[in-house]
């Protein structure tokens, strides 16, 4: 790949291991994202941040499952899941431009997945129409507790067996403080672990696995040009901080994630 230098290839190898897929799949995703995000270190940081999404999805999804990804964004997850042998994948996002671009990615890479423009608050899929329903760091971008309840209820109604949800973690005081001092674009609420677990329980879902990642990332730094914010030095610092989180601050990651099982019929 002409856009990947030897230093970046080292990161590609690590991401490939985290995502449980071949390196050529990560290289394909890297090239697509680079066209959109422009900075190679921003792309790599983005993929490291996404590792919790993929890690939890790997726990939840079984071969042969029908999978729904709500707020899918660019179809990174869909390409990864397809490489695992998951063939029945549907992604939904409110942004029609991203859906159109994502369909181009899927066509070019030969990935078998569907992408649709849609709103998580107004899903029109039948009840229990998917084995696993996913939502990766999207719920915090809508406003109001009524909408958070509707989001979780819709996920609970739509899943037959299991749910995966990741979102920003209020326990990471750096992220939360910045969110209060500097209006972080699109972030309406920073959830506590208990808030999410209570919402899931209310709508018939029991948490069976919890994890966090990314103690610090350069994306948290406001008002600095991309070339200064995303480079080899800042990425190395981000990864050093992640080692600290794994060893000491395991529940303090900026992104937290939940796997939950369906425990009752949703009416």
C-alpha positions in Angstrom: 0.0 0.0 0.0 1.6 3.2 -1.2 0.1 5.4 1.6 1.6 3.3 4.5 5.2 3.9 5.6 7.2 1.4 7.7 6.4 3.1 11.0 2.7 3.0 10.3 2.9 -0.6 9.3 3.9 -1.5 12.8 0.6 -0.1 14.1 -1.3 -1.9 11.3 0.1 -5.2 12.6 -1.1 -4.4 16.1 -4.5 -3.3 15.0 -4.9 -6.5 12.9 -4.3 -8.5 16.1 -6.8 -6.4 18.1 -9.5 -6.8 15.4 -8.9 -10.6 14.9 -8.5 -10.2 11.1 -5.8 -10.3 8.4 -3.5 -7.4 7.9 -4.8 -6.8 4.3 -8.3 -6.1 5.7 -6.9 -3.4 8.0 -4.8 -2.0 5.1 -8.0 -1.7 3.0 -9.8 0.1 5.8 -6.8 2.3 6.5 -6.8 3.4 2.8 -10.5 4.2 2.8 -10.3 6.2 6.1 -7.2 8.1 5.0 -9.1 9.5 2.0 -11.7 10.9 4.4 -9.6 11.8 7.5 -6.4 12.9 5.6 -3.9 12.4 8.4 -2.5 8.9 8.8 -2.0 9.1 12.5 -5.5 10.3 13.0 -6.6 7.2 11.1 -4.5 4.9 13.3 -5.7 6.6 16.5 -9.3 6.2 15.3 -8.8 2.5 14.7 -7.2 2.0 18.2 -10.2 3.8 19.7 -12.5 1.5 17.8 -10.8 -1.6 19.2 -13.2 -1.9 22.1 -16.1 -2.0 19.6 -14.6 -4.8 17.7 -13.5 -6.7 20.8 -17.0 -6.7 22.3 -18.6 -7.6 19.0 -16.3 -10.6 18.8 -17.6 -11.8 22.2 -21.3 -11.3 21.1 -21.5 -12.4 17.5 -21.7 -16.0 16.4 -21.3 -17.4 12.9 -24.7 -17.4 11.2 -26.0 -14.4 13.2 -28.1 -11.6 11.7 -26.4 -8.4 12.9 -27.7 -4.8 13.1 -25.2 -1.9 13.7 -27.0 1.3 14.7 -25.2 4.5 14.0 -22.7 2.6 11.9 -20.8 5.5 10.4 -18.2 4.4 7.8 -18.5 0.6 7.5 -15.3 -0.3 9.3 -17.2 -2.8 11.5 -19.1 -4.3 8.6 -15.8 -5.0 6.7 -14.3 -6.6 9.8 -17.4 -8.8 10.5 -17.5 -9.9 6.9 -13.8 -11.0 7.3 -14.9 -13.2 10.3 -17.4 -15.0 8.0 -20.5 -13.0 9.1 -22.6 -12.6 6.0 -25.9 -11.1 7.3 -25.0 -7.6 8.4 -27.1 -4.4 8.3 -25.8 -0.9 9.1 -28.0 2.1 9.8 -26.9 5.7 10.1 -28.7 9.0 10.1 -26.1 10.6 7.8 -27.1 9.8 4.2 -23.7 11.0 2.8 -21.8 8.5 5.0 -24.2 5.8 3.9 -23.6 6.6 0.3 -19.8 6.6 0.8 -20.0 3.4 2.8 -21.8 1.7 0.0 -19.0 2.6 -2.3 -16.5 1.0 0.1 -18.5 -2.2 0.3 -18.9 -2.4 -3.5 -15.2 -1.8 -4.1 -14.1 -4.3 -1.4 -16.7 -6.9 -2.3 -18.2 -7.0 1.2 -21.7 -8.5 1.6 -23.5 -6.0 3.9 -26.5 -3.6 3.7 -26.4 0.0 4.6 -29.5 2.1 5.2 -30.2 5.7 6.1 -32.2 5.7 9.3 -32.7 7.1 12.8 -32.0 5.0 15.9 -34.9 6.7 17.6 -37.3 5.5 14.9 -36.3 2.1 13.9 -38.8 0.3 11.7 -37.4 -3.3 11.9 -39.7 -6.0 13.3 -39.2 -7.1 16.9 -36.5 -9.7 17.4 -35.4 -9.4 13.8 -31.7 -9.6 14.6 -29.7 -12.0 16.7 -27.3 -9.2 17.8 -27.8 -5.5 17.8 -24.8 -3.1 18.1 -24.3 0.6 18.8 -20.8 2.0 18.9 -20.4 5.4 20.6 -23.5 6.9 19.1 -26.1 7.2 21.9 -24.2 10.1 23.5 -24.7 12.2 20.4 -28.5 12.6 20.9 -30.0 14.9 23.5 -32.4 14.2 26.4 -33.1 11.3 28.7 -36.3 10.4 26.9 -34.3 9.8 23.8 -31.7 7.6 25.6 -34.5 5.5 26.9 -36.0 5.2 23.4 -32.6 4.3 22.0 -32.1 1.4 24.4 -35.7 0.3 24.1 -35.5 0.1 20.3 -32.3 -1.9 20.6 -33.9 -4.3 23.1 -37.0 -4.7 21.0 -35.0 -5.4 17.8 -32.5 -8.0 19.3 -33.4 -11.6 19.7 -30.5 -12.6 21.9 -27.7 -10.1 22.6 -26.8 -6.4 22.5 -23.4 -4.5 22.4 -23.2 -0.8 23.4 -20.2 1.5 23.7 -20.3 5.1 24.8 -18.2 7.8 26.4 -17.3 7.2 30.1 -17.9 10.0 32.6 -15.5 8.3 35.0 -12.7 9.5 32.7 -12.5 12.9 34.3 -10.3 14.3 31.5 -12.9 13.7 28.9 -15.8 14.8 31.2 -14.0 18.0 32.3 -13.2 18.9 28.7 -16.8 18.3 27.8 -17.9 20.8 30.4 -15.2 23.5 29.7 -15.1 23.2 25.9 -18.2 22.2 24.0 -17.0 19.0 22.4 -18.8 18.7 19.1 -21.7 16.4 19.1 -21.3 15.1 22.7 -24.6 15.7 24.6 -24.1 13.4 27.6 -21.3 11.6 29.4 -22.8 8.4 30.9 -21.9 6.6 34.1 -21.6 2.8 34.1 -24.6 2.6 36.4 -26.8 4.8 34.1 -26.2 2.4 31.2 -26.6 -0.7 33.2 -29.9 0.5 34.7 -31.2 1.5 31.3 -30.4 -1.9 29.9 -32.0 -3.7 32.8 -35.1 -1.6 32.5 -35.6 -2.9 29.0 -34.9 -6.5 29.6 -31.2 -6.8 29.2 -28.6 -8.0 31.7 -25.0 -6.9 31.4 -22.6 -9.9 31.1 -19.4 -8.1 30.2 -18.0 -4.6 30.8 -14.7 -3.1 29.6 -13.1 0.3 28.7 -10.3 1.5 26.6 -8.4 4.7 25.6 -7.4 6.5 28.8 -6.3 9.4 26.6 -6.4 10.3 22.9 -5.3 13.3 20.9 -8.9 13.9 19.7 -9.6 15.2 23.2 -7.4 18.2 22.6 -9.4 21.2 21.5 -8.5 24.1 19.1 -5.2 22.6 17.8 -4.6 22.0 14.1 -4.7 18.4 13.0 -1.0 18.1 11.9 0.1 19.1 15.5 -2.6 17.0 17.2 -2.1 13.7 15.3 1.5 12.6 14.7 3.9 9.9 15.8 4.7 11.6 19.1 1.1 12.1 20.2 0.1 8.6 19.1 3.0 7.1 21.1 1.8 9.1 24.2 -1.8 7.8 23.6 -0.6 4.2 23.5 1.6 4.7 26.6 -1.4 6.0 28.5 -3.4 3.0 27.3 -0.8 0.7 28.9 -1.2 2.6 32.2 -5.0 2.1 31.9 -4.6 -1.6 31.4 -2.3 -2.0 34.4 -3.9 0.4 36.9 -7.0 2.4 35.8 -8.9 -0.4 34.1 -12.4 1.2 34.4 -11.3 4.7 33.6 -11.0 4.5 29.8 -12.6 7.3 27.8 -14.8 4.8 26.0 -16.7 2.1 27.9 -18.5 -0.9 26.5 -21.2 -3.4 27.5 -22.3 -6.8 26.3 -25.9 -7.6 27.4 -28.1 -10.7 27.1 -31.9 -10.6 26.5 -33.6 -11.8 29.7 -37.2 -11.2 29.1 -39.7 -10.4 26.3 -39.9 -6.7 25.4 -43.5 -5.5 25.0 
